[in-house]
Amino acid sequence: MSVNNEAKSDDPGQEAMMLNNGPELQWYVQNDNVMGGRSEGGFKIVNNELVFSGTTNTNGGGFSSIRTQKLSMDFSQFKGIKVKVRADGRQYTWSIQTDAQWQGRQISYWADFKTIPNETSEIEIPFSNFVPQFRGVILDGPVLDPSKITEFALYQYDKTDGPFELRLISVQAF
């Protein structure tokens, strides 16, 4: 993962960490067909933007996702994740994994964000907005520990059939 510790956030005096879509990030696709679903999705890099697109089908799992290979990141000095996107007006989900488990199983932390059709938006997602869940079931805890991030994922899982496209222009910790 490419990291630039010198980037500044909008908050004077607050450092930001840029996460670029270089070869170190190593995204891969996981669609609902792993559980019998019929959605299709993938990504490509176009002009330094990650284009996540496909078609969701709610007759089955109803999701498409891209995920990073395993990471080892400490974001404890930051408040959250900021994504700069240009999308289709659908709701998307940013996901974070740590070493946290529930009943011996790996859990994820999800935070939904809305997009504006054909407009570029910068969306701040505070770590406090991330909800622990396991296979779609919301859990009471544990709280996200940003010092132990092991994976990022981007989901199209808004329970709507049809095509989707999101251009991920940049990601940073703020």
Backbone as ProteinMPNN parsed JSONL, in Angstrom:
{"seq_chain_A": "MSVNNEAKSDDPGQEAMMLNNGPELQWYVQNDNVMGGRSEGGFKIVNNELVFSGTTNTNGGGFSSIRTQKLSMDFSQFKGIKVKVRADGRQYTWSIQTDAQWQGRQISYWADFKTIPNETSEIEIPFSNFVPQFRGVILDGPVLDPSKITEFALYQYDKTDGPFELRLISVQAF", "coords_chain_A": {"N_chain_A": [[0.844, -1.17, 0.0], [0.608, 2.164, -0.876], [1.76, 4.87, 0.956], [1.433, 8.132, 2.147], [2.606, 10.134, 4.388], [2.77, 12.853, 4.609], [0.696, 14.288, 3.602], [-1.903, 16.656, 4.088], [-4.83, 17.124, 6.07], [-8.114, 18.681, 5.926], [-8.336, 19.928, 8.327], [-6.532, 22.231, 10.056], [-3.287, 21.555, 11.184], [-3.847, 18.908, 11.643], [-2.654, 15.84, 10.766], [-2.803, 13.822, 7.805], [-3.221, 10.652, 6.236], [-2.535, 9.481, 3.158], [-3.883, 6.959, 1.131], [-3.003, 5.232, -1.524], [-3.951, 3.83, -4.737], [-1.975, 1.983, -5.587], [0.197, -0.751, -6.69], [0.746, -2.059, -4.3], [-1.559, -2.17, -2.777], [-3.275, -4.213, -3.636], [-6.029, -5.237, -4.46], [-8.836, -7.494, -4.583], [-11.595, -9.359, -5.982], [-14.756, -10.196, -4.566], [-17.733, -11.608, -4.963], [-21.303, -12.192, -4.501], [-21.614, -14.765, -5.445], [-20.169, -16.61, -4.072], [-21.865, -17.563, -2.228], [-23.972, -18.574, -3.608], [-25.253, -16.521, -4.964], [-26.13, -14.12, -7.621], [-24.936, -11.803, -8.456], [-22.688, -9.602, -10.225], [-19.487, -8.232, -10.431], [-16.601, -6.1, -10.452], [-13.313, -4.622, -10.773], [-11.238, -2.01, -12.143], [-8.299, -0.154, -12.902], [-8.265, 3.117, -13.894], [-6.822, 5.889, -15.21], [-5.512, 6.442, -12.718], [-7.627, 6.083, -10.964], [-9.727, 3.921, -9.129], [-12.065, 1.931, -10.538], [-14.985, 0.612, -9.631], [-17.365, -1.603, -10.538], [-20.42, -3.11, -11.816], [-23.189, -5.399, -11.635], [-25.831, -5.771, -9.422], [-27.811, -8.378, -8.004], [-30.562, -9.181, -6.3], [-31.711, -11.633, -5.951], [-30.577, -13.869, -4.334], [-27.456, -13.479, -2.772], [-27.003, -10.674, -3.215], [-24.857, -8.839, -3.33], [-21.787, -7.184, -4.267], [-18.286, -7.046, -3.984], [-15.074, -5.552, -3.373], [-11.891, -6.242, -2.076], [-9.022, -5.737, 0.014], [-5.841, -7.4, 0.02], [-4.335, -8.977, 2.894], [-3.409, -6.663, 5.431], [-1.359, -4.656, 7.622], [-1.916, -2.292, 9.66], [-1.719, 0.692, 11.584], [-3.908, 2.921, 12.634], [-4.432, 4.458, 14.795], [-3.917, 7.103, 15.489], [-5.612, 8.573, 14.006], [-8.935, 9.818, 13.049], [-10.737, 8.662, 11.331], [-11.823, 7.395, 8.089], [-11.496, 8.897, 4.927], [-13.097, 9.1, 1.893], [-12.82, 9.876, -1.524], [-15.016, 10.075, -4.051], [-16.695, 9.379, -7.167], [-19.815, 8.687, -8.205], [-22.862, 6.755, -8.701], [-25.137, 7.483, -7.291], [-26.09, 5.503, -5.656], [-26.105, 3.715, -2.497], [-23.173, 2.788, -0.709], [-20.834, 0.624, 1.003], [-18.193, 0.909, 3.262], [-15.762, -1.19, 4.537], [-13.975, -2.522, 7.31], [-11.536, -4.706, 8.577], [-10.194, -6.187, 11.512], [-8.24, -7.852, 14.017], [-10.336, -8.732, 15.486], [-12.801, -10.931, 16.845], [-15.817, -12.955, 16.937], [-17.376, -15.404, 18.657], [-15.24, -17.04, 17.94], [-14.961, -16.477, 15.222], [-13.921, -14.446, 12.482], [-14.757, -11.015, 12.398], [-16.298, -8.154, 10.771], [-16.264, -4.601, 10.316], [-18.656, -2.296, 9.454], [-19.587, 0.575, 7.566], [-21.962, 2.548, 6.106], [-22.307, 4.66, 3.217], [-23.678, 7.333, 1.337], [-23.96, 8.22, -2.116], [-23.8, 10.839, -4.591], [-25.475, 11.179, -7.621], [-23.323, 11.153, -10.385], [-21.614, 13.117, -9.345], [-18.64, 14.359, -7.851], [-17.61, 13.53, -4.655], [-16.39, 14.109, -1.34], [-16.182, 12.085, 1.339], [-16.345, 11.754, 4.728], [-15.78, 9.22, 7.042], [-16.126, 8.553, 10.185], [-14.32, 6.537, 12.559], [-15.958, 5.839, 14.664], [-18.424, 5.415, 13.487], [-18.411, 2.893, 12.419], [-19.82, -0.287, 12.448], [-19.816, -3.328, 14.205], [-20.115, -6.525, 12.667], [-21.23, -9.789, 11.67], [-21.464, -11.768, 8.965], [-23.68, -10.249, 8.036], [-25.176, -9.938, 10.36], [-25.73, -7.705, 12.903], [-23.601, -6.904, 15.566], [-23.122, -6.507, 19.157], [-20.602, -5.723, 19.895], [-17.091, -6.329, 19.574], [-15.817, -2.927, 19.954], [-14.459, -1.09, 17.211], [-10.983, -1.26, 16.784], [-8.745, 0.876, 15.704], [-6.008, 0.581, 15.599], [-5.319, -1.853, 14.71], [-5.777, -2.618, 11.997], [-6.495, -4.855, 9.406], [-7.604, -5.311, 6.936], [-9.279, -3.716, 4.186], [-12.444, -3.129, 2.641], [-14.755, -2.613, -0.032], [-18.108, -2.368, -0.61], [-20.972, -3.006, -2.681], [-23.998, -3.126, -1.608], [-26.735, -2.452, -1.298], [-29.212, -3.567, -1.356], [-30.598, -3.424, -3.763], [-31.522, -4.139, -7.075], [-29.593, -4.085, -10.089], [-27.38, -2.113, -12.282], [-24.194, -0.786, -11.18], [-21.754, 1.747, -10.444], [-18.817, 3.0, -9.155], [-16.32, 5.358, -8.785], [-13.37, 5.302, -7.227], [-11.51, 7.746, -6.172], [-9.68, 8.712, -4.308], [-8.347, 7.655, -1.125], [-8.066, 8.262, 2.289], [-6.731, 8.357, 5.605], [-8.034, 10.32, 8.156]], "CA_chain_A": [[0.0, 0.0, 0.0], [1.359, 3.401, -0.901], [1.38, 5.716, 2.076], [2.043, 9.445, 2.14], [2.345, 10.717, 5.705], [2.911, 14.301, 4.583], [-0.534, 14.919, 3.138], [-2.621, 17.361, 5.154], [-6.286, 17.099, 6.003], [-8.718, 20.015, 5.927], [-8.208, 20.448, 9.675], [-5.171, 22.711, 10.245], [-2.532, 20.884, 12.226], [-4.183, 17.483, 11.673], [-2.013, 15.07, 9.713], [-3.637, 12.846, 7.102], [-2.446, 9.612, 5.581], [-3.122, 9.118, 1.88], [-3.77, 5.557, 0.731], [-3.136, 5.258, -2.978], [-4.315, 2.57, -5.366], [-0.807, 1.404, -6.231], [0.223, -2.218, -6.694], [0.859, -2.579, -2.945], [-2.88, -2.308, -2.175], [-3.678, -5.566, -4.005], [-7.461, -5.517, -4.363], [-9.383, -8.659, -5.263], [-13.057, -9.338, -6.076], [-15.559, -11.261, -3.969], [-19.148, -11.358, -5.205], [-22.212, -13.074, -3.764], [-21.646, -16.128, -5.982], [-19.563, -17.492, -3.072], [-22.975, -18.112, -1.447], [-25.065, -18.912, -4.511], [-25.875, -15.335, -5.547], [-26.016, -13.908, -9.059], [-24.378, -10.481, -8.755], [-21.408, -9.57, -10.921], [-18.783, -6.982, -10.213], [-15.152, -6.14, -10.533], [-12.684, -3.305, -10.754], [-10.092, -1.735, -13.004], [-7.669, 1.139, -12.62], [-8.333, 3.992, -15.056], [-6.308, 7.229, -14.871], [-5.23, 6.449, -11.28], [-8.849, 5.901, -10.194], [-10.215, 2.546, -9.096], [-13.453, 1.906, -10.997], [-15.683, -0.56, -9.097], [-18.635, -1.604, -11.259], [-21.042, -4.395, -12.07], [-24.645, -5.462, -11.512], [-26.287, -6.549, -8.278], [-29.032, -9.155, -8.177], [-30.975, -9.521, -4.94], [-32.173, -13.017, -5.917], [-29.341, -14.498, -3.862], [-26.784, -12.636, -1.783], [-27.276, -9.268, -3.49], [-23.728, -7.934, -3.126], [-20.501, -7.278, -4.943], [-17.292, -6.362, -3.156], [-13.638, -5.651, -3.615], [-11.213, -6.268, -0.781], [-7.568, -5.731, -0.067], [-5.13, -8.498, 0.64], [-4.071, -8.678, 4.304], [-2.624, -5.476, 5.76], [-1.032, -4.475, 9.032], [-1.884, -0.828, 9.743], [-2.087, 1.328, 12.844], [-4.526, 4.222, 12.378], [-4.916, 4.937, 16.092], [-3.767, 8.55, 15.605], [-6.574, 9.195, 13.097], [-10.333, 9.79, 13.46], [-11.566, 7.887, 10.417], [-11.451, 7.232, 6.69], [-12.143, 9.833, 4.0], [-13.055, 8.635, 0.515], [-13.233, 10.798, -2.577], [-15.65, 9.199, -5.029], [-17.682, 9.842, -8.145], [-20.62, 7.468, -8.3], [-24.146, 6.683, -9.381], [-26.25, 7.817, -6.412], [-26.435, 4.381, -4.783], [-25.412, 3.622, -1.205], [-22.073, 1.83, -0.671], [-20.362, 0.3, 2.342], [-16.754, 0.743, 3.492], [-15.6, -2.199, 5.573], [-12.644, -2.675, 7.908], [-11.34, -5.865, 9.439], [-9.076, -6.191, 12.453], [-8.125, -9.216, 14.537], [-11.5, -8.972, 16.347], [-13.592, -12.126, 16.546], [-17.054, -13.243, 17.657], [-17.529, -16.858, 18.715], [-14.122, -17.64, 17.222], [-15.018, -16.151, 13.801], [-13.503, -13.099, 12.1], [-15.859, -10.089, 12.145], [-16.01, -6.96, 9.997], [-16.903, -3.359, 10.759], [-19.242, -1.694, 8.269], [-20.173, 1.918, 7.6], [-22.583, 2.888, 4.827], [-22.256, 6.061, 2.781], [-24.469, 7.61, 0.14], [-23.284, 8.977, -3.166], [-24.649, 11.744, -5.377], [-25.285, 10.773, -9.013], [-22.411, 11.867, -11.287], [-20.889, 14.2, -8.679], [-17.504, 13.97, -7.026], [-17.864, 13.841, -3.246], [-15.457, 13.665, -0.313], [-17.031, 11.585, 2.417], [-15.619, 11.367, 5.934], [-16.435, 8.146, 7.785], [-15.423, 8.395, 11.463], [-14.235, 5.168, 13.061], [-17.092, 5.605, 15.565], [-19.587, 5.022, 12.678], [-18.28, 1.511, 11.968], [-20.614, -1.204, 13.264], [-19.348, -4.704, 14.076], [-21.113, -7.454, 12.158], [-20.779, -11.081, 11.179], [-22.37, -12.269, 7.922], [-24.89, -9.448, 7.984], [-25.801, -9.801, 11.677], [-25.092, -6.649, 13.686], [-23.174, -7.369, 16.889], [-23.0, -5.482, 20.199], [-19.196, -5.368, 20.057], [-16.295, -5.277, 20.195], [-15.632, -1.645, 19.272], [-13.35, -1.081, 16.262], [-9.665, -0.821, 17.242], [-8.055, 1.295, 14.478], [-4.574, 0.281, 15.637], [-5.119, -3.239, 14.275], [-6.461, -2.816, 10.718], [-5.907, -5.922, 8.596], [-8.211, -5.366, 5.609], [-10.331, -2.794, 3.776], [-13.313, -3.64, 1.576], [-15.776, -1.71, -0.544], [-19.259, -3.186, -0.995], [-22.26, -2.549, -3.181], [-24.923, -4.015, -0.902], [-27.851, -1.602, -0.879], [-30.448, -4.346, -1.52], [-31.244, -2.948, -4.977], [-31.064, -4.777, -8.307], [-29.21, -3.225, -11.203], [-25.978, -1.754, -12.484], [-23.569, 0.182, -10.277], [-20.387, 2.164, -10.756], [-18.211, 3.96, -8.243], [-14.908, 5.653, -9.038], [-12.65, 5.624, -5.997], [-10.469, 8.677, -6.601], [-8.657, 8.664, -3.266], [-8.703, 7.199, 0.216], [-7.094, 8.692, 3.269], [-7.103, 8.391, 7.015], [-8.029, 11.734, 8.573]], "C_chain_A": [[0.885, 1.228, 0.0], [0.852, 4.305, 0.203], [2.143, 7.02, 1.979], [1.68, 10.118, 3.45], [2.386, 12.236, 5.707], [1.671, 15.016, 4.075], [-1.252, 15.547, 4.327], [-4.117, 17.203, 4.965], [-6.795, 18.532, 5.979], [-8.586, 20.689, 7.283], [-6.771, 20.919, 9.891], [-4.498, 21.998, 11.413], [-2.807, 19.402, 12.316], [-3.519, 16.799, 10.493], [-3.026, 14.134, 9.071], [-2.712, 11.824, 6.46], [-3.167, 9.233, 4.301], [-2.865, 7.642, 1.614], [-4.03, 5.506, -0.765], [-3.418, 3.873, -3.527], [-3.152, 1.982, -6.157], [-0.826, -0.104, -6.139], [0.308, -2.822, -5.293], [-0.5, -2.844, -2.304], [-3.507, -3.67, -2.464], [-5.145, -5.877, -3.71], [-7.785, -6.84, -5.032], [-10.905, -8.599, -5.147], [-13.65, -10.485, -5.271], [-17.026, -10.861, -4.126], [-19.99, -12.386, -4.469], [-22.275, -14.494, -4.319], [-20.944, -17.119, -5.054], [-20.64, -18.13, -2.2], [-24.205, -18.37, -2.318], [-25.761, -17.73, -5.153], [-25.565, -15.179, -7.023], [-25.456, -12.531, -9.422], [-23.026, -10.621, -9.448], [-20.764, -8.225, -10.652], [-17.291, -7.194, -10.298], [-14.597, -4.736, -10.477], [-11.589, -3.246, -11.806], [-9.543, -0.384, -12.589], [-7.652, 1.926, -13.926], [-7.888, 5.381, -14.62], [-6.132, 7.4, -13.366], [-6.476, 6.422, -10.398], [-9.247, 4.431, -10.249], [-11.694, 2.593, -9.465], [-14.056, 0.563, -10.587], [-17.062, -0.56, -9.739], [-19.139, -3.021, -11.463], [-22.548, -4.28, -11.987], [-24.992, -6.306, -10.296], [-27.622, -7.209, -8.601], [-29.43, -9.649, -6.792], [-31.607, -10.91, -4.839], [-30.956, -13.889, -5.591], [-28.742, -13.555, -2.827], [-27.007, -11.149, -1.972], [-26.112, -8.331, -3.279], [-22.581, -8.215, -4.084], [-19.515, -6.536, -4.063], [-15.9, -6.502, -3.751], [-12.971, -5.497, -2.267], [-9.716, -6.209, -0.991], [-7.023, -7.045, 0.477], [-4.818, -8.079, 2.074], [-3.1, -7.514, 4.463], [-2.206, -5.561, 7.224], [-0.837, -2.977, 9.227], [-2.376, -0.348, 11.099], [-2.601, 2.725, 12.535], [-5.025, 4.842, 13.678], [-4.779, 6.451, 16.251], [-4.745, 9.312, 14.704], [-7.997, 9.016, 13.602], [-11.207, 8.921, 12.563], [-10.971, 7.8, 9.035], [-12.205, 8.277, 5.88], [-11.974, 9.281, 2.59], [-13.504, 9.768, -0.406], [-13.73, 9.923, -3.714], [-16.474, 9.995, -6.03], [-18.506, 8.61, -8.458], [-21.992, 7.744, -8.894], [-25.358, 7.038, -8.52], [-26.688, 6.682, -5.507], [-25.654, 4.472, -3.475], [-24.351, 2.532, -1.295], [-21.656, 1.617, 0.783], [-18.847, 0.196, 2.325], [-16.624, -0.211, 4.673], [-14.146, -2.255, 6.029], [-12.634, -3.977, 8.692], [-10.126, -5.619, 10.326], [-8.9, -7.649, 12.892], [-9.323, -9.605, 15.411], [-12.297, -10.181, 15.872], [-14.85, -12.172, 17.405], [-17.27, -14.744, 17.551], [-16.472, -17.562, 17.869], [-14.078, -17.36, 15.735], [-14.624, -14.704, 13.58], [-14.729, -12.229, 11.842], [-15.36, -8.926, 11.296], [-16.729, -5.782, 10.631], [-17.368, -2.636, 9.503], [-19.746, -0.29, 8.563], [-20.681, 2.233, 6.199], [-22.361, 4.358, 4.514], [-23.028, 6.192, 1.479], [-23.633, 8.403, -0.849], [-24.305, 9.842, -3.895], [-24.402, 11.412, -6.85], [-24.376, 11.722, -9.794], [-21.728, 13.079, -10.674], [-19.741, 13.628, -7.872], [-17.757, 14.445, -5.604], [-16.703, 13.358, -2.396], [-16.287, 13.318, 0.911], [-16.157, 11.136, 3.572], [-16.438, 10.321, 6.688], [-15.657, 7.959, 9.086], [-15.393, 6.931, 11.898], [-15.414, 4.838, 13.98], [-18.361, 5.195, 14.812], [-19.551, 3.561, 12.253], [-18.942, 0.567, 12.963], [-20.076, -2.622, 13.083], [-20.473, -5.616, 13.578], [-20.433, -8.738, 11.707], [-21.831, -11.611, 10.223], [-23.714, -11.574, 7.927], [-25.622, -9.271, 9.298], [-25.032, -8.754, 12.468], [-24.818, -7.166, 15.095], [-23.107, -6.205, 17.872], [-21.557, -5.011, 20.376], [-18.349, -6.473, 19.511], [-16.208, -4.025, 19.324], [-14.411, -1.759, 18.36], [-12.081, -0.533, 16.912], [-8.857, -0.431, 16.012], [-6.543, 1.054, 14.493], [-4.272, -1.097, 15.056], [-5.819, -3.548, 12.944], [-5.723, -3.858, 9.879], [-6.505, -6.013, 7.19], [-9.189, -4.219, 5.429], [-11.175, -3.508, 2.729], [-14.31, -2.547, 1.201], [-16.893, -2.59, -1.101], [-20.307, -2.361, -1.728], [-23.248, -3.565, -2.619], [-26.098, -3.201, -0.382], [-29.214, -2.248, -1.102], [-31.299, -3.866, -2.698], [-30.668, -3.7, -6.168], [-30.59, -3.721, -9.294], [-27.74, -2.884, -11.243], [-25.494, -0.746, -11.438], [-22.194, 0.543, -10.807], [-19.959, 3.24, -9.768], [-16.748, 4.108, -8.626], [-14.296, 6.094, -7.724], [-11.432, 6.437, -6.402], [-9.327, 8.693, -5.585], [-9.245, 8.156, -1.968], [-7.641, 7.751, 1.143], [-7.645, 8.503, 4.667], [-7.027, 9.851, 7.416], [-8.021, 11.836, 10.092]], "O_chain_A": [[1.819, 1.32, 0.797], [-0.356, 4.483, 0.363], [3.354, 7.024, 1.757], [0.566, 10.618, 3.604], [2.063, 12.852, 6.722], [1.612, 16.245, 4.118], [-1.208, 15.022, 5.439], [-4.611, 17.155, 3.838], [-6.011, 19.481, 6.007], [-8.713, 21.91, 7.376], [-5.862, 20.089, 9.909], [-5.076, 21.861, 12.491], [-2.075, 18.688, 13.002], [-3.792, 17.14, 9.342], [-3.987, 13.708, 9.711], [-1.55, 12.117, 6.178], [-4.286, 8.721, 4.345], [-1.765, 7.14, 1.845], [-5.157, 5.714, -1.213], [-3.157, 2.866, -2.868], [-3.339, 1.529, -7.286], [-1.755, -0.683, -5.576], [-0.029, -3.993, -5.115], [-0.596, -3.657, -1.385], [-4.202, -4.219, -1.609], [-5.46, -6.676, -2.827], [-7.081, -7.262, -5.951], [-11.439, -7.872, -4.309], [-13.13, -11.601, -5.282], [-17.496, -9.906, -3.507], [-19.463, -13.334, -3.885], [-22.928, -15.35, -3.724], [-21.096, -18.33, -5.216], [-20.379, -19.116, -1.511], [-25.334, -18.382, -1.828], [-26.773, -17.914, -5.829], [-24.841, -15.983, -7.61], [-25.503, -12.138, -10.588], [-22.321, -11.616, -9.282], [-21.44, -7.196, -10.649], [-16.792, -8.317, -10.226], [-15.311, -3.78, -10.175], [-11.089, -4.263, -12.287], [-10.249, 0.429, -11.993], [-7.105, 1.474, -14.932], [-8.514, 5.985, -13.749], [-6.564, 8.407, -12.804], [-6.39, 6.71, -9.204], [-9.12, 3.78, -11.286], [-12.487, 3.231, -8.772], [-13.692, -0.484, -11.121], [-17.849, 0.361, -9.522], [-18.402, -3.995, -11.308], [-23.12, -3.218, -12.232], [-24.504, -7.427, -10.153], [-28.439, -6.682, -9.355], [-28.714, -10.445, -6.184], [-32.0, -11.324, -3.748], [-30.391, -14.55, -6.462], [-29.477, -12.903, -2.086], [-27.183, -10.426, -0.991], [-26.324, -7.137, -3.068], [-22.433, -9.311, -4.624], [-19.856, -5.516, -3.463], [-15.601, -7.424, -4.51], [-13.419, -4.724, -1.42], [-9.208, -6.586, -2.047], [-7.665, -7.713, 1.288], [-5.024, -6.918, 2.426], [-2.112, -7.396, 3.738], [-2.655, -6.439, 7.961], [0.25, -2.447, 8.998], [-3.312, -0.9, 11.677], [-1.818, 3.617, 12.21], [-5.943, 5.663, 13.662], [-5.473, 7.033, 17.085], [-4.714, 10.541, 14.644], [-8.255, 8.18, 14.468], [-12.286, 8.49, 12.971], [-9.793, 8.084, 8.821], [-13.39, 8.519, 6.105], [-10.856, 9.026, 2.144], [-14.439, 10.51, -0.102], [-12.975, 9.129, -4.276], [-16.888, 11.125, -5.771], [-17.972, 7.602, -8.922], [-22.249, 8.789, -9.492], [-26.494, 6.905, -8.976], [-27.571, 6.87, -4.669], [-24.674, 5.209, -3.367], [-24.588, 1.476, -1.882], [-22.082, 2.349, 1.676], [-18.273, -0.505, 1.492], [-17.303, -0.051, 5.688], [-13.22, -2.061, 5.242], [-13.597, -4.31, 9.382], [-9.172, -4.941, 9.942], [-9.361, -8.566, 12.212], [-9.33, -10.68, 16.01], [-12.449, -10.422, 14.675], [-14.94, -11.524, 18.447], [-17.338, -15.284, 16.447], [-16.756, -18.54, 17.178], [-13.248, -17.936, 15.033], [-14.95, -13.833, 14.388], [-15.648, -12.654, 11.142], [-14.156, -8.738, 11.125], [-17.684, -5.953, 11.387], [-16.577, -2.39, 8.593], [-20.257, -0.002, 9.645], [-19.925, 2.189, 5.229], [-22.242, 5.191, 5.412], [-23.031, 5.293, 0.639], [-22.728, 9.149, -0.475], [-25.511, 9.605, -3.823], [-23.252, 11.367, -7.287], [-24.621, 12.926, -9.859], [-21.304, 13.979, -11.398], [-19.851, 12.551, -7.285], [-18.077, 15.611, -5.373], [-16.099, 12.326, -2.687], [-17.006, 14.16, 1.449], [-15.324, 10.243, 3.418], [-17.628, 10.509, 6.94], [-14.632, 7.277, 9.095], [-16.331, 6.178, 11.635], [-15.825, 3.681, 14.066], [-19.291, 4.676, 15.43], [-20.557, 3.037, 11.774], [-18.665, 0.612, 14.162], [-19.895, -3.078, 11.954], [-21.622, -5.499, 14.004], [-19.24, -8.769, 11.408], [-22.965, -11.874, 10.625], [-24.76, -12.217, 7.836], [-26.6, -8.526, 9.356], [-23.827, -8.892, 12.683], [-25.677, -7.778, 15.73], [-23.043, -5.047, 17.461], [-21.338, -3.959, 20.976], [-18.877, -7.473, 19.024], [-16.487, -4.059, 18.126], [-13.443, -2.443, 18.694], [-12.104, 0.536, 17.521], [-8.327, -1.309, 15.331], [-5.872, 1.303, 13.492], [-3.108, -1.472, 14.92], [-6.391, -4.626, 12.786], [-4.514, -3.77, 9.665], [-5.967, -6.721, 6.34], [-9.848, -3.793, 6.379], [-10.684, -4.383, 2.016], [-14.655, -1.684, 2.008], [-16.656, -3.447, -1.953], [-20.505, -1.18, -1.44], [-23.329, -4.703, -3.082], [-26.423, -3.242, 0.804], [-30.244, -1.576, -1.047], [-32.528, -3.892, -2.653], [-29.453, -3.878, -6.261], [-31.114, -2.608, -9.332], [-26.958, -3.291, -10.384], [-26.274, 0.033, -10.89], [-21.555, -0.234, -11.515], [-20.641, 4.246, -9.575], [-16.027, 3.121, -8.773], [-14.659, 7.134, -7.176], [-10.449, 5.897, -6.908], [-8.154, 8.689, -5.957], [-10.453, 8.213, -1.736], [-6.452, 7.714, 0.826], [-8.857, 8.49, 4.884], [-6.074, 10.548, 7.065], [-8.016, 12.94, 10.637]]}, "name": "protein", "num_of_chains": 1, "seq": "MSVNNEAKSDDPGQEAMMLNNGPELQWYVQNDNVMGGRSEGGFKIVNNELVFSGTTNTNGGGFSSIRTQKLSMDFSQFKGIKVKVRADGRQYTWSIQTDAQWQGRQISYWADFKTIPNETSEIEIPFSNFVPQFRGVILDGPVLDPSKITEFALYQYDKTDGPFELRLISVQAF"}
